[in-house]
Amino acid sequence: MTDPRPPAPAAPPQSLDQWLAHCERLHPKSIEMGLDRVRTVMLRMNGGRGIVPPCPLITVAGTNGKGSTCAMLESIYRHAGYRTALYTSPHLVRFEERAQVRGEPVAAAALAAAFAEVERARLGEGGQAEVSLSYFEFSTLAIVQTLVAAQPEVLVLEIGMGGRLDAVNLWDADCAIITSIDLDHMEFLGPDRETIGLEKAGVMRSGRPVVVSDPLPPTSVLERARALGAEVRRIGVDFQFTGDRQQWNWSGRSKRYSGLAYPALRGANQLQNAAGALAAIEALHPRLPVTAQAVRNGLALVQWPGRFQIVPGQPVLVLDVAHNPHSVAALVQNLDAQGYFPRTHAVFGAMADKDLARCSSAPARWWSIGTSPICPARAPPRRPICWRAGRRWRHARAAAPAPMPMRWRRWPPPAPPPTRLIESWSLGLSSRWGRCWSTGCRVWRPHTCPHKAPATA
């Protein structure tokens, strides 16, 4: 005999891990562009007051260099004595890394409380309709809620993808930064740089400064800025940098910094990111004054793991998150500048929707042996990633993508051992192995490594 009583409702999530699992089940699509749903929920929060940042807000968009630019901004303002708040995505090891106050990840308990507030607003009350949110939309509202509650004096937000329809674009930036613009996420943003640039230009606001640190920005970005009446500051026009082997110099409209030490983040591309960050600091100087010493200290002490990170030892281990043609080209340039290594082995991992043909052509000079994980693409056809042996890319034959943990082929590399080992992953994949990175682990069979982090979206 069946029980006629309805099943008891499931207990609401309590811990952060439970909330993240809840978010993964809510929405039928992992990515759905648009601001209507997330704006509706945001305006219901905090008793109908929404989420209102209490301080100047800097929004950073772009294809590559967003995270490094955000890290430099946060470090400089923190060393200038400001109470900083930073939101970046995705994370490397733990979800809490996405939200930082004064350079430290926020507590999981604080995030869990914010997730509960988002859920209350999402479900609605007093006849309000329930609203479905994606994982990114839900977590963005919870993180910004947490950061705003910390009463920061400057808030730095990284756009997740695109700009115009990204959840972070709910809030009007006092200064926007657009870093490099290249081909990535084309199924959502468009087939060429002009279309992608127009999407990223959506972070601009009328009458407010926007820093464009791409040396050759798409025409669509500049035209959109003129149409809005935004105050454009372009690299090579309104600010520029020069340097030699020992130091570098930056000059803008009203500020000049000479004899700067190179940023703690390695790579030639980091000067371009640092130049864009300094241009934003100059634009906001009337509201957020910063001394030259704070600039020097902030750049010298900035930390951002996984960006051309070099782990000393034998072999030399280089860790990066290059996963599209533009970032792979920058990685190759940085590797060439390292000097001579007799044997370089590389491991490359990316989602199957990336432009693998262009990614594989760039490192042909040094890519001795590489493997890639078999992992699912975001949309059909679900095709395994390919692995490189010699000069040819070959697709691993499998009826369906293998589940994580990742399966490897031709590992460890054959003798003699390498003198330099390169690991480059899309951040969505590196979060699974970030614990290895953070400990400098050198286990050459990653599926047996004891430091594996749990899978998180």
C-alpha positions in Angstrom: 0.0 0.0 0.0 1.5 3.3 -1.1 1.7 6.2 1.3 -0.7 9.0 0.2 1.2 11.7 2.0 3.5 13.9 -0.2 7.2 13.5 0.3 8.8 15.8 2.8 10.6 18.7 1.2 14.3 18.4 0.9 16.3 20.2 3.6 17.8 23.5 2.3 21.6 23.5 1.7 23.7 24.6 4.6 27.4 24.4 3.7 29.0 26.1 0.7 29.6 22.8 -1.0 25.9 22.0 -0.7 25.0 25.4 -2.2 27.4 24.9 -5.2 25.8 21.4 -5.8 22.4 23.0 -5.6 23.4 25.7 -8.2 24.6 23.1 -10.7 21.1 21.5 -10.8 19.0 24.6 -11.1 19.3 25.7 -14.7 19.0 23.6 -17.9 21.9 25.4 -19.6 25.4 26.0 -18.2 25.6 29.3 -20.0 22.7 31.5 -21.0 23.4 35.0 -22.0 21.1 37.8 -20.8 20.6 40.1 -17.8 16.8 40.0 -17.3 16.6 37.0 -15.0 19.6 37.9 -12.9 18.5 41.5 -12.6 15.1 40.5 -11.4 16.6 38.4 -8.6 19.2 41.1 -7.7 16.5 43.7 -7.3 14.6 41.5 -4.9 17.5 41.0 -2.6 18.1 42.8 0.7 14.4 43.6 1.2 14.0 45.0 -2.4 17.0 47.4 -2.1 19.1 45.2 -4.4 22.9 45.1 -4.2 24.4 48.6 -4.3 28.2 48.9 -4.1 29.3 51.5 -1.5 32.5 52.5 -3.3 34.1 53.1 -6.7 33.8 50.0 -8.9 36.2 48.9 -11.6 35.0 46.3 -14.2 37.6 44.4 -16.2 36.7 42.7 -19.5 38.7 41.1 -22.3 39.8 37.8 -23.8 43.1 37.3 -21.9 44.8 39.3 -19.2 41.7 40.1 -17.1 42.7 38.1 -14.0 46.2 39.5 -14.0 45.0 43.1 -14.4 42.5 42.6 -11.6 45.2 41.2 -9.3 47.5 44.2 -10.0 44.7 46.7 -9.4 43.8 45.0 -6.1 47.4 44.8 -5.0 48.2 48.4 -5.7 45.1 49.7 -4.0 45.7 47.5 -1.0 49.2 48.7 -0.6 47.9 52.2 -0.8 45.9 51.5 2.3 42.4 50.9 0.9 40.1 48.2 1.9 39.9 46.2 -1.3 37.4 43.6 -2.6 38.0 41.5 -5.6 35.9 39.0 -7.6 37.4 36.8 -10.3 36.4 33.6 -11.9 36.9 30.7 -12.2 39.0 29.5 -9.3 42.2 27.5 -9.2 41.7 25.3 -6.2 38.9 26.4 -3.9 35.7 28.3 -4.7 36.4 30.9 -2.0 39.3 32.2 -4.1 36.8 33.9 -6.3 36.0 36.4 -3.6 38.8 38.2 -1.7 38.8 41.0 0.8 42.1 42.7 1.5 43.8 40.0 -0.5 42.4 37.1 1.5 39.7 34.7 0.4 36.4 35.2 2.2 35.1 32.6 4.6 32.9 29.8 3.3 30.3 30.5 6.0 29.9 34.1 4.7 29.4 32.9 1.2 26.9 30.3 2.3 24.8 33.0 4.0 24.9 35.0 0.8 23.8 32.0 -1.3 20.8 31.7 1.1 19.8 35.3 0.4 20.1 34.8 -3.3 17.9 31.7 -3.0 15.3 33.5 -1.0 15.1 36.2 -3.7 15.1 33.7 -6.5 12.2 31.7 -5.2 10.2 34.9 -4.6 7.7 35.8 -2.0 4.3 37.4 -1.9 3.2 36.1 -5.3 6.6 36.7 -7.1 7.5 34.1 -9.7 10.4 31.7 -9.2 13.4 32.6 -11.4 15.9 30.1 -12.8 19.6 31.1 -12.6 22.7 29.5 -14.0 25.6 28.5 -11.8 27.6 31.6 -12.8 24.6 34.0 -12.3 23.8 32.5 -8.9 27.3 32.6 -7.7 28.0 36.1 -9.0 25.1 37.5 -7.0 26.2 35.7 -3.9 29.8 36.8 -4.2 29.0 40.4 -4.9 26.6 40.4 -2.0 29.4 39.1 0.3 31.9 41.6 -1.0 29.5 44.6 -0.6 28.7 43.5 2.9 32.4 43.8 3.8 32.1 47.6 3.1 35.1 47.9 0.8 36.6 51.2 -0.3 37.3 49.9 -3.9 35.7 47.0 -5.7 37.2 45.2 -8.6 35.0 42.8 -10.7 36.2 40.5 -13.5 33.7 39.9 -16.3 33.1 36.2 -16.8 32.6 36.1 -20.6 31.9 38.9 -23.1 30.6 41.9 -21.3 27.3 43.3 -22.5 25.2 40.3 -21.3 27.5 39.1 -18.5 26.0 39.0 -15.0 28.8 41.3 -13.7 27.6 44.0 -16.0 24.5 44.5 -13.8 26.5 47.1 -11.9 27.7 50.4 -13.6 31.5 50.7 -13.5 33.1 53.9 -12.4 36.0 52.8 -14.7 36.0 49.9 -17.2 39.0 48.2 -18.6 39.1 46.2 -21.8 42.3 44.1 -22.1 43.2 42.0 -25.2 40.4 41.0 -27.6 40.8 37.8 -29.5 38.8 34.8 -30.7 37.3 32.8 -27.9 33.8 31.6 -26.9 32.7 32.4 -30.5 29.5 30.3 -30.2 28.3 32.9 -27.7 30.1 36.2 -28.6 30.4 36.1 -32.4 32.7 34.8 -35.2 35.3 37.7 -35.4 37.1 40.3 -33.4 34.7 43.1 -34.4 31.6 41.3 -33.1 33.4 40.1 -30.0 34.8 43.6 -29.4 31.3 45.0 -29.5 30.1 42.5 -26.9 33.0 43.5 -24.6 32.3 47.2 -25.2 29.0 46.6 -23.4 30.9 47.3 -20.1 31.3 51.0 -21.0 29.2 53.7 -19.5 28.4 57.1 -20.8 30.7 59.9 -19.5 32.9 57.5 -17.6 36.5 56.4 -18.3 37.2 53.2 -20.2 40.8 51.9 -20.5 41.5 50.0 -23.7 44.8 48.1 -23.3 44.6 46.2 -26.6 47.2 47.8 -28.9 45.0 47.2 -32.0 41.4 47.3 -30.7 38.6 46.5 -33.0 36.9 49.4 -34.7 33.6 48.4 -33.1 35.0 49.1 -29.6 36.1 52.7 -30.5 32.8 53.4 -32.4 30.8 52.2 -29.4 32.8 54.4 -27.1 32.1 57.5 -29.3 28.4 56.7 -29.5 28.2 56.4 -25.7 30.4 59.5 -25.0 32.7 57.4 -22.9 36.1 58.8 -21.9 38.5 56.5 -23.8 42.1 56.0 -22.7 44.0 53.9 -25.3 47.3 52.3 -24.9 49.8 53.9 -27.3 47.7 57.1 -27.5 46.7 58.2 -24.0 49.2 56.1 -22.1 52.3 54.1 -23.0 55.2 52.2 -21.5 58.8 51.5 -22.4 61.4 49.3 -20.7 64.8 47.7 -20.8 66.2 44.6 -19.1 66.3 46.1 -15.7 63.2 48.4 -15.4 60.3 50.0 -17.2 58.6 53.3 -17.4 54.9 54.4 -17.7 53.4 57.7 -18.7 49.8 58.8 -19.0 47.8 62.0 -19.3 48.8 63.5 -15.9 51.0 60.9 -14.3 54.4 59.4 -15.0 56.3 56.5 -13.2 60.0 56.0 -14.0 62.4 53.3 -13.0 59.6 50.7 -12.1 60.7 47.2 -11.2 59.1 44.6 -13.4 55.8 43.2 -12.0 56.1 40.0 -9.9 53.9 38.3 -12.5 56.2 36.9 -15.2 55.8 37.4 -19.0 56.2 40.1 -21.5 52.4 40.4 -21.8 52.2 41.4 -18.1 53.6 44.9 -18.9 50.6 45.5 -21.1 48.3 44.4 -18.3 50.2 46.6 -15.8 50.0 49.6 -18.1 46.2 49.2 -18.4 45.9 48.9 -14.6 47.9 52.1 -14.1 45.8 54.0 -16.6 42.7 53.0 -14.6 44.4 54.2 -11.4 45.2 57.5 -13.0 41.6 57.9 -14.2 40.2 57.3 -10.7 43.0 59.3 -8.9 40.7 62.2 -7.9 38.5 59.7 -5.9 41.2 57.1 -5.0 44.6 58.8 -4.6 47.5 56.4 -4.9 51.2 57.2 -4.1 54.1 56.2 -6.4 55.4 53.9 -3.6 52.1 52.1 -3.4 52.3 51.5 -7.2 55.9 50.1 -6.8 55.0 47.9 -3.8 51.8 46.7 -5.4 53.4 45.6 -8.6 56.4 44.0 -6.9 54.3 42.0 -4.4 51.3 41.0 -6.6 50.5 37.3 -6.7 48.4 35.4 -9.2 49.1 31.7 -9.4 49.0 29.8 -12.7 50.1 32.7 -14.9 53.5 31.6 -16.3 54.3 30.4 -12.8 57.7 28.8 -12.5 58.3 26.1 -9.9 62.0 25.6 -9.3 63.6 22.2 -9.3 64.4 19.5 -11.7 63.0 19.6 -14.2 62.0 23.3 -14.3 58.2 23.4 -14.1 56.2 26.1 -15.9 52.5 26.4 -15.1 50.1 28.5 -17.2 46.4 28.7 -18.1 46.8 29.4 -21.8 43.9 27.8 -23.6 43.2 29.8 -26.8 45.4 30.9 -29.7 46.2 34.4 -28.3 47.3 33.1 -24.9 49.2 30.2 -26.4 51.2 32.7 -28.6 52.0 34.7 -25.5 53.1 31.5 -23.7 55.4 30.6 -26.6 56.9 34.1 -26.6 57.6 33.8 -22.8 59.1 30.3 -23.2 61.4 31.5 -25.9 62.7 34.2 -23.7 63.6 31.7 -20.9 66.7 30.5 -22.6 67.9 27.2 -23.8 66.5 23.9 -22.6 67.6 20.7 -24.3 64.4 18.8 -23.9 61.0 20.5 -23.3 57.9 18.4 -22.7 54.5 20.0 -22.6 51.0 19.1 -21.4 48.1 21.0 -22.8 44.5 20.8 -21.7 41.4 22.7 -23.0 37.7 22.2 -23.6 36.9 20.6 -26.9 35.2 23.8 -28.2 38.5 25.7 -28.4 40.4 26.4 -31.7 42.8 23.5 -31.3 44.2 23.8 -34.8 45.5 27.4 -34.1 46.6 26.4 -30.6 48.7 23.5 -31.9 50.5 25.4 -34.7 52.0 28.0 -32.5 54.3 25.8 -30.3 55.5 23.5 -33.0 59.1 24.6 -32.5 59.4 23.3 -28.9 56.4 21.0 -28.3 58.2 17.6 -28.0 55.5 15.5 -26.4 52.2 16.5 -25.1 49.0 14.9 -23.9 45.5 16.3 -23.3 42.7 15.1 -21.2 39.7 13.5 -22.8 36.9 15.8 -21.6 33.4 16.8 -22.6 32.7 19.8 -24.7 30.0 22.3 -23.7 27.7 21.2 -26.6 27.4 18.4 -29.1 29.2 17.0 -30.9 31.1 15.8 -27.9 34.5 15.1 -29.1 37.7 14.2 -27.1 40.5 16.6 -27.1 43.5 15.6 -29.1 47.1 14.9 -28.0 50.3 15.8 -29.7 53.2 13.5 -30.6 55.9 15.0 -32.7 54.4 17.3 -35.3 51.0 15.9 -35.7 47.8 16.2 -33.6 45.8 13.0 -33.3 42.4 12.5 -31.8 42.0 10.0 -29.0 39.5 7.4 -30.2 36.7 7.0 -27.8 32.9 6.5 -28.1 32.2 9.1 -25.4 34.4 11.5 -23.4 35.8 9.8 -20.3 34.7 11.1 -17.0 37.1 12.9 -14.7 39.6 12.1 -13.3 41.4 12.6 -16.6 42.8 9.6 -18.5 46.3 10.0 -19.9 48.2 8.5 -22.9 51.9 8.1 -23.3 52.7 9.2 -19.7 55.2 9.5 -18.3 57.3 10.8 -21.3 59.9 8.4 -22.6 63.6 8.7 -21.4 65.6 10.8 -21.3 63.7 13.0 -18.9 62.9 16.6 -19.8 64.9 19.6 -18.6 61.7 21.7 -18.8 58.1 20.6 -18.2 55.2 22.8 -19.3 51.7 22.4 -18.1 49.0 24.7 -19.6 45.4 24.2 -18.8 42.1 26.0 -19.3 41.1 27.3 -15.9 38.0 25.1 -16.0 40.3 22.1 -16.0 43.1 23.5 -13.9 40.8 23.8 -11.0 40.9 20.0 -10.8 44.7 20.0 -10.5 45.3 23.3 -8.8 46.1 21.6 -5.5 49.0 20.0 -7.3 50.1 23.3 -8.6 49.9 25.0 -5.2 52.1 22.3 -3.6 54.6 22.1 -6.4 53.8 18.4 -6.8 55.9 16.6 -9.3 53.9 13.3 -9.6 54.2 12.4 -13.3 51.0 10.3 -13.2 48.4 12.9 -12.4 45.6 10.4 -11.9 47.5 8.9 -9.0 48.4 12.2 -7.4 47.3 12.6 -3.8 46.7 16.3 -4.1 43.9 16.2 -6.6 41.2 18.8 -5.9 37.5 17.9 -6.1 35.8 18.7 -9.3 34.0 22.1 -9.3 32.4 24.0 -12.1 
